[in-house]
Amino acid sequence: MPGNEGQADKALARTRDLKAKGVEIGQLGPDQSDQVADLERLCFPTPWSAEQLRLGMEQGSIKIYGIMTPAKLLGYLSYYAVSDEAEVINFAVDSAWRRQGLGKALLGHVLQKWREEGIRVGFLEVRASNEAAIHLYISSGFRQVGVRRGYYPETGEDALLLKLNLADLLVR
């Protein structure tokens, strides 16, 4: 796919830059479910509870990667994976830390993990009004494949259904 040359190199450089600033990306465990739930409550009108998150991680039905300093969870991405497909459940960055490349770094890290896990196709829904997120996803290789009318119950807003074929991304 044109424009994705060197994505792995860019992601690696971004990860090094973050580490230099004391920011790490890694998989979260059940003991961190309270921190994820706290961020859920800040970012979403219908957040998952800490108990739901903890159980999902303990049972292995969801994976969550976070971007954090030693003292604070700055953002996370949660997903389901079945066979060679994955679906993003939620993706959030604390509002005080947005527009600094953290979301892009976290998404790039997760996409690399998907490759390592043998994931070939990824899906997600995004609010039609969330232009920043849509731009991030499209720039990362996702493409719109549908619309879910009235998907978000609290507002009736539509969701765009996005799909990523990981084989389309060039990796060095």
Contacts in CASP RR format, 6 or more apart in sequence:
PFRMAT RR
TARGET T0000
AUTHOR 0000-0000-0000
METHOD contacts of the structure
MODEL  1
MPGNEGQADKALARTRDLKAKGVEIGQLGPDQSDQVADLERLCFPTPWSA
EQLRLGMEQGSIKIYGIMTPAKLLGYLSYYAVSDEAEVINFAVDSAWRRQ
GLGKALLGHVLQKWREEGIRVGFLEVRASNEAAIHLYISSGFRQVGVRRG
YYPETGEDALLLKLNLADLLVR
1 141 0 8 1.000
1 168 0 8 1.000
1 169 0 8 1.000
1 170 0 8 1.000
4 141 0 8 1.000
4 168 0 8 1.000
4 169 0 8 1.000
4 170 0 8 1.000
5 170 0 8 1.000
5 172 0 8 1.000
6 170 0 8 1.000
6 172 0 8 1.000
7 108 0 8 1.000
7 169 0 8 1.000
7 170 0 8 1.000
7 171 0 8 1.000
8 112 0 8 1.000
8 171 0 8 1.000
8 172 0 8 1.000
9 172 0 8 1.000
11 105 0 8 1.000
11 108 0 8 1.000
11 109 0 8 1.000
11 112 0 8 1.000
14 101 0 8 1.000
14 104 0 8 1.000
14 105 0 8 1.000
15 25 0 8 1.000
15 105 0 8 1.000
15 109 0 8 1.000
18 24 0 8 1.000
18 25 0 8 1.000
18 67 0 8 1.000
18 102 0 8 1.000
18 105 0 8 1.000
22 69 0 8 1.000
22 70 0 8 1.000
23 67 0 8 1.000
23 68 0 8 1.000
23 69 0 8 1.000
23 74 0 8 1.000
23 102 0 8 1.000
24 67 0 8 1.000
24 68 0 8 1.000
24 69 0 8 1.000
25 65 0 8 1.000
25 66 0 8 1.000
25 67 0 8 1.000
25 68 0 8 1.000
25 105 0 8 1.000
25 106 0 8 1.000
25 109 0 8 1.000
26 65 0 8 1.000
26 66 0 8 1.000
26 67 0 8 1.000
26 68 0 8 1.000
26 109 0 8 1.000
27 63 0 8 1.000
27 64 0 8 1.000
27 65 0 8 1.000
27 66 0 8 1.000
27 113 0 8 1.000
28 35 0 8 1.000
28 36 0 8 1.000
28 57 0 8 1.000
28 64 0 8 1.000
28 65 0 8 1.000
28 66 0 8 1.000
28 73 0 8 1.000
28 76 0 8 1.000
29 57 0 8 1.000
29 64 0 8 1.000
30 53 0 8 1.000
30 54 0 8 1.000
30 56 0 8 1.000
30 57 0 8 1.000
30 58 0 8 1.000
32 64 0 8 1.000
32 73 0 8 1.000
33 50 0 8 1.000
33 51 0 8 1.000
33 53 0 8 1.000
33 54 0 8 1.000
33 57 0 8 1.000
34 50 0 8 1.000
35 73 0 8 1.000
36 48 0 8 1.000
36 50 0 8 1.000
36 53 0 8 1.000
36 64 0 8 1.000
36 73 0 8 1.000
36 76 0 8 1.000
36 78 0 8 1.000
37 47 0 8 1.000
37 48 0 8 1.000
37 49 0 8 1.000
37 50 0 8 1.000
37 53 0 8 1.000
38 73 0 8 1.000
39 73 0 8 1.000
39 75 0 8 1.000
39 76 0 8 1.000
39 92 0 8 1.000
39 94 0 8 1.000
40 47 0 8 1.000
40 48 0 8 1.000
40 53 0 8 1.000
40 90 0 8 1.000
40 92 0 8 1.000
41 47 0 8 1.000
42 92 0 8 1.000
42 94 0 8 1.000
42 95 0 8 1.000
43 90 0 8 1.000
43 92 0 8 1.000
43 94 0 8 1.000
43 95 0 8 1.000
44 90 0 8 1.000
44 92 0 8 1.000
45 154 0 8 1.000
45 155 0 8 1.000
46 153 0 8 1.000
46 154 0 8 1.000
48 90 0 8 1.000
53 62 0 8 1.000
53 64 0 8 1.000
53 78 0 8 1.000
56 62 0 8 1.000
57 63 0 8 1.000
57 64 0 8 1.000
61 80 0 8 1.000
62 78 0 8 1.000
62 79 0 8 1.000
62 80 0 8 1.000
62 89 0 8 1.000
63 78 0 8 1.000
63 79 0 8 1.000
63 81 0 8 1.000
64 76 0 8 1.000
64 77 0 8 1.000
64 78 0 8 1.000
64 79 0 8 1.000
65 76 0 8 1.000
65 77 0 8 1.000
65 106 0 8 1.000
65 109 0 8 1.000
65 110 0 8 1.000
65 113 0 8 1.000
66 73 0 8 1.000
66 74 0 8 1.000
66 75 0 8 1.000
66 76 0 8 1.000
66 77 0 8 1.000
66 106 0 8 1.000
67 73 0 8 1.000
67 74 0 8 1.000
67 75 0 8 1.000
67 76 0 8 1.000
67 93 0 8 1.000
67 102 0 8 1.000
67 103 0 8 1.000
67 105 0 8 1.000
67 106 0 8 1.000
68 74 0 8 1.000
68 75 0 8 1.000
72 94 0 8 1.000
73 94 0 8 1.000
74 93 0 8 1.000
74 94 0 8 1.000
74 97 0 8 1.000
74 102 0 8 1.000
75 92 0 8 1.000
75 93 0 8 1.000
75 94 0 8 1.000
75 97 0 8 1.000
75 102 0 8 1.000
75 103 0 8 1.000
75 106 0 8 1.000
76 90 0 8 1.000
76 91 0 8 1.000
76 92 0 8 1.000
76 106 0 8 1.000
77 88 0 8 1.000
77 90 0 8 1.000
77 91 0 8 1.000
77 106 0 8 1.000
77 107 0 8 1.000
77 110 0 8 1.000
78 88 0 8 1.000
78 89 0 8 1.000
78 90 0 8 1.000
78 91 0 8 1.000
79 86 0 8 1.000
79 87 0 8 1.000
79 88 0 8 1.000
79 89 0 8 1.000
79 110 0 8 1.000
80 86 0 8 1.000
80 87 0 8 1.000
80 89 0 8 1.000
81 114 0 8 1.000
81 117 0 8 1.000
81 119 0 8 1.000
84 118 0 8 1.000
84 119 0 8 1.000
84 120 0 8 1.000
84 121 0 8 1.000
85 119 0 8 1.000
85 120 0 8 1.000
85 121 0 8 1.000
85 122 0 8 1.000
85 123 0 8 1.000
86 114 0 8 1.000
86 117 0 8 1.000
86 119 0 8 1.000
86 121 0 8 1.000
86 122 0 8 1.000
86 123 0 8 1.000
87 122 0 8 1.000
87 123 0 8 1.000
87 124 0 8 1.000
88 122 0 8 1.000
88 123 0 8 1.000
88 124 0 8 1.000
91 103 0 8 1.000
91 106 0 8 1.000
91 107 0 8 1.000
91 124 0 8 1.000
91 133 0 8 1.000
93 102 0 8 1.000
93 103 0 8 1.000
93 106 0 8 1.000
98 132 0 8 1.000
99 132 0 8 1.000
103 136 0 8 1.000
104 136 0 8 1.000
104 139 0 8 1.000
104 140 0 8 1.000
107 136 0 8 1.000
107 137 0 8 1.000
107 140 0 8 1.000
108 140 0 8 1.000
111 140 0 8 1.000
111 164 0 8 1.000
111 166 0 8 1.000
111 169 0 8 1.000
114 122 0 8 1.000
114 166 0 8 1.000
115 166 0 8 1.000
115 171 0 8 1.000
119 166 0 8 1.000
120 165 0 8 1.000
120 166 0 8 1.000
120 167 0 8 1.000
121 163 0 8 1.000
121 164 0 8 1.000
121 165 0 8 1.000
121 166 0 8 1.000
122 142 0 8 1.000
122 163 0 8 1.000
122 164 0 8 1.000
122 165 0 8 1.000
122 166 0 8 1.000
123 161 0 8 1.000
123 162 0 8 1.000
123 163 0 8 1.000
123 164 0 8 1.000
124 137 0 8 1.000
124 142 0 8 1.000
124 161 0 8 1.000
124 162 0 8 1.000
125 148 0 8 1.000
125 151 0 8 1.000
125 159 0 8 1.000
125 160 0 8 1.000
125 161 0 8 1.000
125 162 0 8 1.000
126 133 0 8 1.000
126 134 0 8 1.000
126 137 0 8 1.000
126 159 0 8 1.000
126 160 0 8 1.000
126 162 0 8 1.000
127 133 0 8 1.000
127 152 0 8 1.000
127 157 0 8 1.000
127 158 0 8 1.000
127 159 0 8 1.000
127 160 0 8 1.000
128 147 0 8 1.000
128 157 0 8 1.000
128 158 0 8 1.000
128 159 0 8 1.000
128 160 0 8 1.000
129 157 0 8 1.000
134 160 0 8 1.000
137 162 0 8 1.000
137 164 0 8 1.000
138 144 0 8 1.000
138 162 0 8 1.000
140 164 0 8 1.000
141 164 0 8 1.000
141 168 0 8 1.000
141 169 0 8 1.000
142 162 0 8 1.000
142 163 0 8 1.000
142 164 0 8 1.000
143 162 0 8 1.000
143 163 0 8 1.000
143 164 0 8 1.000
144 160 0 8 1.000
144 161 0 8 1.000
144 162 0 8 1.000
145 161 0 8 1.000
145 162 0 8 1.000
145 163 0 8 1.000
146 160 0 8 1.000
146 161 0 8 1.000
147 158 0 8 1.000
147 159 0 8 1.000
147 160 0 8 1.000
147 161 0 8 1.000
148 158 0 8 1.000
148 159 0 8 1.000
148 160 0 8 1.000
148 161 0 8 1.000
149 158 0 8 1.000
150 156 0 8 1.000
150 157 0 8 1.000
150 158 0 8 1.000
150 159 0 8 1.000
151 157 0 8 1.000
151 158 0 8 1.000
151 159 0 8 1.000
152 158 0 8 1.000
152 159 0 8 1.000
END
